[in-house]
């Protein structure tokens, strides 16, 4: 058997809640605690809109660089987009915490000699995600990480599952995947398994 796990809201959760809250924290970090609520709201809207714009320009998953290339914060701050993107990653690093029940499950699989495939539809850099998985105790040498912004394929289309299967010679019938998204973590993998009877 082969075992894979989604990362966000499965292995890792944000202690601040929704991803949107990361942008609120980012606005305070960049604009200062004394900045007005309306200016911070403008900042958050620019970040959210930047992601939407980046997604319209690219058929595959966007990267954090793609998102920040579509953002214009110049009316609010002189901080460069590169520095704002770095600040976002630092905030993510602070707020991401491991889900203990999932970690226990993964520990047992590791103890049984299984390697784990971590699969994520995500714009954050692969190197960063691996660092967090290591820091939170999820990663073991031999595990593999597949991120949509690197491969250009997503779980939501099913292409990322196909890519992982081909690269590792995995039969869908012998693959167990855990995740929180009903469509991309349950319905799509189940369809793949039923097609490969």
MODELLER restraints for C-alpha pairs under 7 A, 6 or more apart:
rsr = mdl.restraints
at = mdl.atoms
rsr.add(forms.Gaussian(group=physical.xy_distance, feature=features.Distance(at['CA:1:A'], at['CA:174:A']), mean=4.86, stdev=0.5))
rsr.add(forms.Gaussian(group=physical.xy_distance, feature=features.Distance(at['CA:1:A'], at['CA:175:A']), mean=5.72, stdev=0.5))
rsr.add(forms.Gaussian(group=physical.xy_distance, feature=features.Distance(at['CA:2:A'], at['CA:174:A']), mean=6.13, stdev=0.5))
rsr.add(forms.Gaussian(group=physical.xy_distance, feature=features.Distance(at['CA:2:A'], at['CA:175:A']), mean=4.60, stdev=0.5))
rsr.add(forms.Gaussian(group=physical.xy_distance, feature=features.Distance(at['CA:2:A'], at['CA:176:A']), mean=6.13, stdev=0.5))
rsr.add(forms.Gaussian(group=physical.xy_distance, feature=features.Distance(at['CA:3:A'], at['CA:116:A']), mean=5.59, stdev=0.5))
rsr.add(forms.Gaussian(group=physical.xy_distance, feature=features.Distance(at['CA:3:A'], at['CA:117:A']), mean=6.36, stdev=0.5))
rsr.add(forms.Gaussian(group=physical.xy_distance, feature=features.Distance(at['CA:3:A'], at['CA:175:A']), mean=5.86, stdev=0.5))
rsr.add(forms.Gaussian(group=physical.xy_distance, feature=features.Distance(at['CA:3:A'], at['CA:176:A']), mean=4.97, stdev=0.5))
rsr.add(forms.Gaussian(group=physical.xy_distance, feature=features.Distance(at['CA:3:A'], at['CA:177:A']), mean=5.87, stdev=0.5))
rsr.add(forms.Gaussian(group=physical.xy_distance, feature=features.Distance(at['CA:4:A'], at['CA:116:A']), mean=5.54, stdev=0.5))
rsr.add(forms.Gaussian(group=physical.xy_distance, feature=features.Distance(at['CA:4:A'], at['CA:117:A']), mean=4.39, stdev=0.5))
rsr.add(forms.Gaussian(group=physical.xy_distance, feature=features.Distance(at['CA:4:A'], at['CA:118:A']), mean=5.60, stdev=0.5))
rsr.add(forms.Gaussian(group=physical.xy_distance, feature=features.Distance(at['CA:4:A'], at['CA:119:A']), mean=6.85, stdev=0.5))
rsr.add(forms.Gaussian(group=physical.xy_distance, feature=features.Distance(at['CA:4:A'], at['CA:176:A']), mean=6.39, stdev=0.5))
rsr.add(forms.Gaussian(group=physical.xy_distance, feature=features.Distance(at['CA:4:A'], at['CA:177:A']), mean=4.73, stdev=0.5))
rsr.add(forms.Gaussian(group=physical.xy_distance, feature=features.Distance(at['CA:4:A'], at['CA:178:A']), mean=6.36, stdev=0.5))
rsr.add(forms.Gaussian(group=physical.xy_distance, feature=features.Distance(at['CA:5:A'], at['CA:117:A']), mean=6.38, stdev=0.5))
rsr.add(forms.Gaussian(group=physical.xy_distance, feature=features.Distance(at['CA:5:A'], at['CA:118:A']), mean=5.03, stdev=0.5))
rsr.add(forms.Gaussian(group=physical.xy_distance, feature=features.Distance(at['CA:5:A'], at['CA:119:A']), mean=6.09, stdev=0.5))
rsr.add(forms.Gaussian(group=physical.xy_distance, feature=features.Distance(at['CA:5:A'], at['CA:177:A']), mean=5.67, stdev=0.5))
rsr.add(forms.Gaussian(group=physical.xy_distance, feature=features.Distance(at['CA:5:A'], at['CA:178:A']), mean=4.77, stdev=0.5))
rsr.add(forms.Gaussian(group=physical.xy_distance, feature=features.Distance(at['CA:5:A'], at['CA:179:A']), mean=6.01, stdev=0.5))
rsr.add(forms.Gaussian(group=physical.xy_distance, feature=features.Distance(at['CA:6:A'], at['CA:118:A']), mean=5.90, stdev=0.5))
rsr.add(forms.Gaussian(group=physical.xy_distance, feature=features.Distance(at['CA:6:A'], at['CA:119:A']), mean=5.09, stdev=0.5))
rsr.add(forms.Gaussian(group=physical.xy_distance, feature=features.Distance(at['CA:6:A'], at['CA:120:A']), mean=5.53, stdev=0.5))
rsr.add(forms.Gaussian(group=physical.xy_distance, feature=features.Distance(at['CA:6:A'], at['CA:178:A']), mean=6.17, stdev=0.5))
rsr.add(forms.Gaussian(group=physical.xy_distance, feature=features.Distance(at['CA:6:A'], at['CA:179:A']), mean=4.81, stdev=0.5))
rsr.add(forms.Gaussian(group=physical.xy_distance, feature=features.Distance(at['CA:7:A'], at['CA:118:A']), mean=6.44, stdev=0.5))
rsr.add(forms.Gaussian(group=physical.xy_distance, feature=features.Distance(at['CA:7:A'], at['CA:119:A']), mean=6.59, stdev=0.5))
rsr.add(forms.Gaussian(group=physical.xy_distance, feature=features.Distance(at['CA:7:A'], at['CA:120:A']), mean=5.83, stdev=0.5))
rsr.add(forms.Gaussian(group=physical.xy_distance, feature=features.Distance(at['CA:9:A'], at['CA:180:A']), mean=6.38, stdev=0.5))
rsr.add(forms.Gaussian(group=physical.xy_distance, feature=features.Distance(at['CA:10:A'], at['CA:179:A']), mean=5.60, stdev=0.5))
rsr.add(forms.Gaussian(group=physical.xy_distance, feature=features.Distance(at['CA:10:A'], at['CA:180:A']), mean=5.98, stdev=0.5))
rsr.add(forms.Gaussian(group=physical.xy_distance, feature=features.Distance(at['CA:11:A'], at['CA:98:A']), mean=5.76, stdev=0.5))
rsr.add(forms.Gaussian(group=physical.xy_distance, feature=features.Distance(at['CA:11:A'], at['CA:99:A']), mean=5.38, stdev=0.5))
rsr.add(forms.Gaussian(group=physical.xy_distance, feature=features.Distance(at['CA:11:A'], at['CA:102:A']), mean=6.00, stdev=0.5))
rsr.add(forms.Gaussian(group=physical.xy_distance, feature=features.Distance(at['CA:11:A'], at['CA:103:A']), mean=6.98, stdev=0.5))
rsr.add(forms.Gaussian(group=physical.xy_distance, feature=features.Distance(at['CA:12:A'], at['CA:96:A']), mean=6.10, stdev=0.5))
rsr.add(forms.Gaussian(group=physical.xy_distance, feature=features.Distance(at['CA:12:A'], at['CA:97:A']), mean=5.43, stdev=0.5))
rsr.add(forms.Gaussian(group=physical.xy_distance, feature=features.Distance(at['CA:12:A'], at['CA:98:A']), mean=4.54, stdev=0.5))
rsr.add(forms.Gaussian(group=physical.xy_distance, feature=features.Distance(at['CA:12:A'], at['CA:99:A']), mean=5.72, stdev=0.5))
rsr.add(forms.Gaussian(group=physical.xy_distance, feature=features.Distance(at['CA:13:A'], at['CA:96:A']), mean=5.61, stdev=0.5))
rsr.add(forms.Gaussian(group=physical.xy_distance, feature=features.Distance(at['CA:13:A'], at['CA:97:A']), mean=5.53, stdev=0.5))
rsr.add(forms.Gaussian(group=physical.xy_distance, feature=features.Distance(at['CA:13:A'], at['CA:98:A']), mean=6.44, stdev=0.5))
rsr.add(forms.Gaussian(group=physical.xy_distance, feature=features.Distance(at['CA:13:A'], at['CA:99:A']), mean=6.84, stdev=0.5))
rsr.add(forms.Gaussian(group=physical.xy_distance, feature=features.Distance(at['CA:14:A'], at['CA:95:A']), mean=5.18, stdev=0.5))
rsr.add(forms.Gaussian(group=physical.xy_distance, feature=features.Distance(at['CA:14:A'], at['CA:96:A']), mean=4.62, stdev=0.5))
rsr.add(forms.Gaussian(group=physical.xy_distance, feature=features.Distance(at['CA:14:A'], at['CA:97:A']), mean=6.28, stdev=0.5))
rsr.add(forms.Gaussian(group=physical.xy_distance, feature=features.Distance(at['CA:15:A'], at['CA:95:A']), mean=5.08, stdev=0.5))
rsr.add(forms.Gaussian(group=physical.xy_distance, feature=features.Distance(at['CA:15:A'], at['CA:96:A']), mean=6.22, stdev=0.5))
rsr.add(forms.Gaussian(group=physical.xy_distance, feature=features.Distance(at['CA:15:A'], at['CA:97:A']), mean=6.59, stdev=0.5))
rsr.add(forms.Gaussian(group=physical.xy_distance, feature=features.Distance(at['CA:16:A'], at['CA:95:A']), mean=6.27, stdev=0.5))
rsr.add(forms.Gaussian(group=physical.xy_distance, feature=features.Distance(at['CA:22:A'], at['CA:91:A']), mean=6.85, stdev=0.5))
rsr.add(forms.Gaussian(group=physical.xy_distance, feature=features.Distance(at['CA:22:A'], at['CA:92:A']), mean=6.95, stdev=0.5))
rsr.add(forms.Gaussian(group=physical.xy_distance, feature=features.Distance(at['CA:23:A'], at['CA:44:A']), mean=5.66, stdev=0.5))
rsr.add(forms.Gaussian(group=physical.xy_distance, feature=features.Distance(at['CA:24:A'], at['CA:44:A']), mean=6.39, stdev=0.5))
rsr.add(forms.Gaussian(group=physical.xy_distance, feature=features.Distance(at['CA:26:A'], at['CA:87:A']), mean=6.95, stdev=0.5))
rsr.add(forms.Gaussian(group=physical.xy_distance, feature=features.Distance(at['CA:26:A'], at['CA:88:A']), mean=6.09, stdev=0.5))
rsr.add(forms.Gaussian(group=physical.xy_distance, feature=features.Distance(at['CA:27:A'], at['CA:40:A']), mean=5.42, stdev=0.5))
rsr.add(forms.Gaussian(group=physical.xy_distance, feature=features.Distance(at['CA:27:A'], at['CA:43:A']), mean=6.15, stdev=0.5))
rsr.add(forms.Gaussian(group=physical.xy_distance, feature=features.Distance(at['CA:27:A'], at['CA:44:A']), mean=6.61, stdev=0.5))
rsr.add(forms.Gaussian(group=physical.xy_distance, feature=features.Distance(at['CA:28:A'], at['CA:40:A']), mean=6.99, stdev=0.5))
rsr.add(forms.Gaussian(group=physical.xy_distance, feature=features.Distance(at['CA:31:A'], at['CA:77:A']), mean=6.94, stdev=0.5))
rsr.add(forms.Gaussian(group=physical.xy_distance, feature=features.Distance(at['CA:43:A'], at['CA:73:A']), mean=6.95, stdev=0.5))
rsr.add(forms.Gaussian(group=physical.xy_distance, feature=features.Distance(at['CA:46:A'], at['CA:71:A']), mean=6.08, stdev=0.5))
rsr.add(forms.Gaussian(group=physical.xy_distance, feature=features.Distance(at['CA:46:A'], at['CA:72:A']), mean=6.98, stdev=0.5))
rsr.add(forms.Gaussian(group=physical.xy_distance, feature=features.Distance(at['CA:47:A'], at['CA:71:A']), mean=6.27, stdev=0.5))
rsr.add(forms.Gaussian(group=physical.xy_distance, feature=features.Distance(at['CA:50:A'], at['CA:67:A']), mean=5.34, stdev=0.5))
rsr.add(forms.Gaussian(group=physical.xy_distance, feature=features.Distance(at['CA:50:A'], at['CA:68:A']), mean=6.58, stdev=0.5))
rsr.add(forms.Gaussian(group=physical.xy_distance, feature=features.Distance(at['CA:50:A'], at['CA:70:A']), mean=4.79, stdev=0.5))
rsr.add(forms.Gaussian(group=physical.xy_distance, feature=features.Distance(at['CA:50:A'], at['CA:71:A']), mean=4.79, stdev=0.5))
rsr.add(forms.Gaussian(group=physical.xy_distance, feature=features.Distance(at['CA:51:A'], at['CA:67:A']), mean=4.80, stdev=0.5))
rsr.add(forms.Gaussian(group=physical.xy_distance, feature=features.Distance(at['CA:53:A'], at['CA:70:A']), mean=6.42, stdev=0.5))
rsr.add(forms.Gaussian(group=physical.xy_distance, feature=features.Distance(at['CA:54:A'], at['CA:62:A']), mean=6.68, stdev=0.5))
rsr.add(forms.Gaussian(group=physical.xy_distance, feature=features.Distance(at['CA:54:A'], at['CA:66:A']), mean=5.89, stdev=0.5))
rsr.add(forms.Gaussian(group=physical.xy_distance, feature=features.Distance(at['CA:54:A'], at['CA:67:A']), mean=5.39, stdev=0.5))
rsr.add(forms.Gaussian(group=physical.xy_distance, feature=features.Distance(at['CA:54:A'], at['CA:70:A']), mean=6.00, stdev=0.5))
rsr.add(forms.Gaussian(group=physical.xy_distance, feature=features.Distance(at['CA:55:A'], at['CA:62:A']), mean=6.25, stdev=0.5))
rsr.add(forms.Gaussian(group=physical.xy_distance, feature=features.Distance(at['CA:60:A'], at['CA:152:A']), mean=5.13, stdev=0.5))
rsr.add(forms.Gaussian(group=physical.xy_distance, feature=features.Distance(at['CA:60:A'], at['CA:153:A']), mean=6.42, stdev=0.5))
rsr.add(forms.Gaussian(group=physical.xy_distance, feature=features.Distance(at['CA:61:A'], at['CA:123:A']), mean=6.85, stdev=0.5))
rsr.add(forms.Gaussian(group=physical.xy_distance, feature=features.Distance(at['CA:61:A'], at['CA:148:A']), mean=5.79, stdev=0.5))
rsr.add(forms.Gaussian(group=physical.xy_distance, feature=features.Distance(at['CA:61:A'], at['CA:149:A']), mean=4.86, stdev=0.5))
rsr.add(forms.Gaussian(group=physical.xy_distance, feature=features.Distance(at['CA:61:A'], at['CA:152:A']), mean=5.80, stdev=0.5))
rsr.add(forms.Gaussian(group=physical.xy_distance, feature=features.Distance(at['CA:61:A'], at['CA:153:A']), mean=6.99, stdev=0.5))
rsr.add(forms.Gaussian(group=physical.xy_distance, feature=features.Distance(at['CA:61:A'], at['CA:154:A']), mean=6.95, stdev=0.5))
rsr.add(forms.Gaussian(group=physical.xy_distance, feature=features.Distance(at['CA:62:A'], at['CA:123:A']), mean=5.62, stdev=0.5))
rsr.add(forms.Gaussian(group=physical.xy_distance, feature=features.Distance(at['CA:62:A'], at['CA:149:A']), mean=5.60, stdev=0.5))
rsr.add(forms.Gaussian(group=physical.xy_distance, feature=features.Distance(at['CA:63:A'], at['CA:123:A']), mean=4.42, stdev=0.5))
rsr.add(forms.Gaussian(group=physical.xy_distance, feature=features.Distance(at['CA:63:A'], at['CA:124:A']), mean=6.50, stdev=0.5))
rsr.add(forms.Gaussian(group=physical.xy_distance, feature=features.Distance(at['CA:63:A'], at['CA:149:A']), mean=5.43, stdev=0.5))
rsr.add(forms.Gaussian(group=physical.xy_distance, feature=features.Distance(at['CA:64:A'], at['CA:123:A']), mean=5.34, stdev=0.5))
rsr.add(forms.Gaussian(group=physical.xy_distance, feature=features.Distance(at['CA:64:A'], at['CA:124:A']), mean=5.77, stdev=0.5))
rsr.add(forms.Gaussian(group=physical.xy_distance, feature=features.Distance(at['CA:68:A'], at['CA:81:A']), mean=6.10, stdev=0.5))
rsr.add(forms.Gaussian(group=physical.xy_distance, feature=features.Distance(at['CA:68:A'], at['CA:85:A']), mean=6.94, stdev=0.5))
rsr.add(forms.Gaussian(group=physical.xy_distance, feature=features.Distance(at['CA:93:A'], at['CA:132:A']), mean=6.93, stdev=0.5))
rsr.add(forms.Gaussian(group=physical.xy_distance, feature=features.Distance(at['CA:97:A'], at['CA:136:A']), mean=6.96, stdev=0.5))
rsr.add(forms.Gaussian(group=physical.xy_distance, feature=features.Distance(at['CA:98:A'], at['CA:136:A']), mean=5.77, stdev=0.5))
rsr.add(forms.Gaussian(group=physical.xy_distance, feature=features.Distance(at['CA:103:A'], at['CA:138:A']), mean=6.18, stdev=0.5))
rsr.add(forms.Gaussian(group=physical.xy_distance, feature=features.Distance(at['CA:115:A'], at['CA:142:A']), mean=6.05, stdev=0.5))
rsr.add(forms.Gaussian(group=physical.xy_distance, feature=features.Distance(at['CA:115:A'], at['CA:143:A']), mean=5.04, stdev=0.5))
rsr.add(forms.Gaussian(group=physical.xy_distance, feature=features.Distance(at['CA:116:A'], at['CA:143:A']), mean=4.91, stdev=0.5))
rsr.add(forms.Gaussian(group=physical.xy_distance, feature=features.Distance(at['CA:116:A'], at['CA:144:A']), mean=6.43, stdev=0.5))
rsr.add(forms.Gaussian(group=physical.xy_distance, feature=features.Distance(at['CA:117:A'], at['CA:143:A']), mean=5.91, stdev=0.5))
rsr.add(forms.Gaussian(group=physical.xy_distance, feature=features.Distance(at['CA:117:A'], at['CA:144:A']), mean=4.84, stdev=0.5))
rsr.add(forms.Gaussian(group=physical.xy_distance, feature=features.Distance(at['CA:117:A'], at['CA:145:A']), mean=5.84, stdev=0.5))
rsr.add(forms.Gaussian(group=physical.xy_distance, feature=features.Distance(at['CA:118:A'], at['CA:144:A']), mean=6.17, stdev=0.5))
rsr.add(forms.Gaussian(group=physical.xy_distance, feature=features.Distance(at['CA:118:A'], at['CA:145:A']), mean=4.73, stdev=0.5))
rsr.add(forms.Gaussian(group=physical.xy_distance, feature=features.Distance(at['CA:118:A'], at['CA:146:A']), mean=6.12, stdev=0.5))
rsr.add(forms.Gaussian(group=physical.xy_distance, feature=features.Distance(at['CA:119:A'], at['CA:145:A']), mean=6.06, stdev=0.5))
rsr.add(forms.Gaussian(group=physical.xy_distance, feature=features.Distance(at['CA:119:A'], at['CA:146:A']), mean=4.83, stdev=0.5))
rsr.add(forms.Gaussian(group=physical.xy_distance, feature=features.Distance(at['CA:119:A'], at['CA:147:A']), mean=5.98, stdev=0.5))
rsr.add(forms.Gaussian(group=physical.xy_distance, feature=features.Distance(at['CA:120:A'], at['CA:146:A']), mean=6.41, stdev=0.5))
rsr.add(forms.Gaussian(group=physical.xy_distance, feature=features.Distance(at['CA:120:A'], at['CA:147:A']), mean=4.97, stdev=0.5))
rsr.add(forms.Gaussian(group=physical.xy_distance, feature=features.Distance(at['CA:120:A'], at['CA:148:A']), mean=6.27, stdev=0.5))
rsr.add(forms.Gaussian(group=physical.xy_distance, feature=features.Distance(at['CA:121:A'], at['CA:147:A']), mean=6.00, stdev=0.5))
rsr.add(forms.Gaussian(group=physical.xy_distance, feature=features.Distance(at['CA:121:A'], at['CA:148:A']), mean=4.89, stdev=0.5))
rsr.add(forms.Gaussian(group=physical.xy_distance, feature=features.Distance(at['CA:121:A'], at['CA:154:A']), mean=5.72, stdev=0.5))
rsr.add(forms.Gaussian(group=physical.xy_distance, feature=features.Distance(at['CA:121:A'], at['CA:155:A']), mean=6.26, stdev=0.5))
rsr.add(forms.Gaussian(group=physical.xy_distance, feature=features.Distance(at['CA:122:A'], at['CA:147:A']), mean=6.25, stdev=0.5))
rsr.add(forms.Gaussian(group=physical.xy_distance, feature=features.Distance(at['CA:122:A'], at['CA:148:A']), mean=5.93, stdev=0.5))
rsr.add(forms.Gaussian(group=physical.xy_distance, feature=features.Distance(at['CA:122:A'], at['CA:149:A']), mean=6.19, stdev=0.5))
rsr.add(forms.Gaussian(group=physical.xy_distance, feature=features.Distance(at['CA:123:A'], at['CA:149:A']), mean=5.44, stdev=0.5))
rsr.add(forms.Gaussian(group=physical.xy_distance, feature=features.Distance(at['CA:126:A'], at['CA:147:A']), mean=6.27, stdev=0.5))
rsr.add(forms.Gaussian(group=physical.xy_distance, feature=features.Distance(at['CA:133:A'], at['CA:139:A']), mean=5.47, stdev=0.5))
rsr.add(forms.Gaussian(group=physical.xy_distance, feature=features.Distance(at['CA:148:A'], at['CA:154:A']), mean=5.10, stdev=0.5))
rsr.add(forms.Gaussian(group=physical.xy_distance, feature=features.Distance(at['CA:153:A'], at['CA:159:A']), mean=5.40, stdev=0.5))
rsr.add(forms.Gaussian(group=physical.xy_distance, feature=features.Distance(at['CA:153:A'], at['CA:160:A']), mean=4.86, stdev=0.5))
rsr.add(forms.Gaussian(group=physical.xy_distance, feature=features.Distance(at['CA:154:A'], at['CA:160:A']), mean=4.76, stdev=0.5))
rsr.add(forms.Gaussian(group=physical.xy_distance, feature=features.Distance(at['CA:155:A'], at['CA:161:A']), mean=6.16, stdev=0.5))
rsr.add(forms.Gaussian(group=physical.xy_distance, feature=features.Distance(at['CA:155:A'], at['CA:184:A']), mean=5.49, stdev=0.5))
rsr.add(forms.Gaussian(group=physical.xy_distance, feature=features.Distance(at['CA:156:A'], at['CA:184:A']), mean=4.67, stdev=0.5))
rsr.add(forms.Gaussian(group=physical.xy_distance, feature=features.Distance(at['CA:158:A'], at['CA:188:A']), mean=6.12, stdev=0.5))
rsr.add(forms.Gaussian(group=physical.xy_distance, feature=features.Distance(at['CA:165:A'], at['CA:171:A']), mean=6.82, stdev=0.5))
rsr.add(forms.Gaussian(group=physical.xy_distance, feature=features.Distance(at['CA:172:A'], at['CA:192:A']), mean=6.53, stdev=0.5))
rsr.add(forms.Gaussian(group=physical.xy_distance, feature=features.Distance(at['CA:172:A'], at['CA:193:A']), mean=4.84, stdev=0.5))
rsr.add(forms.Gaussian(group=physical.xy_distance, feature=features.Distance(at['CA:172:A'], at['CA:196:A']), mean=6.45, stdev=0.5))
rsr.add(forms.Gaussian(group=physical.xy_distance, feature=features.Distance(at['CA:173:A'], at['CA:193:A']), mean=5.16, stdev=0.5))
rsr.add(forms.Gaussian(group=physical.xy_distance, feature=features.Distance(at['CA:173:A'], at['CA:196:A']), mean=6.71, stdev=0.5))
rsr.add(forms.Gaussian(group=physical.xy_distance, feature=features.Distance(at['CA:173:A'], at['CA:197:A']), mean=6.83, stdev=0.5))
rsr.add(forms.Gaussian(group=physical.xy_distance, feature=features.Distance(at['CA:178:A'], at['CA:185:A']), mean=6.67, stdev=0.5))
rsr.add(forms.Gaussian(group=physical.xy_distance, feature=features.Distance(at['CA:179:A'], at['CA:185:A']), mean=5.01, stdev=0.5))
